[in-house]
Amino acid sequence: MLLNLVIRPAELLSAFARSFQILVVSLIVAPLRRAFDLSSYIFTASRINSGRAYPPFGVLA
């Protein structure tokens, strides 16, 4: 009984820490991924508009 009271808060704390970690990671990673996708899209679009879409980065001619 006493051991059960000791283990239970540790399990709850561990589960809370795990879900909090997932939340923090998703809050940080999602905007970064979105910004990277947007910047790569803008970069590719500007290269296509300038006529230098291929070869990549203009160095593999």
Secondary structure, 3 states (H helix, E strand, C coil): CHHHHHHHHHHHHHHHHHHHHHHHHHHHHHHHHHHHHHHHHHHHHHHHHCCCCCCHHHCCC
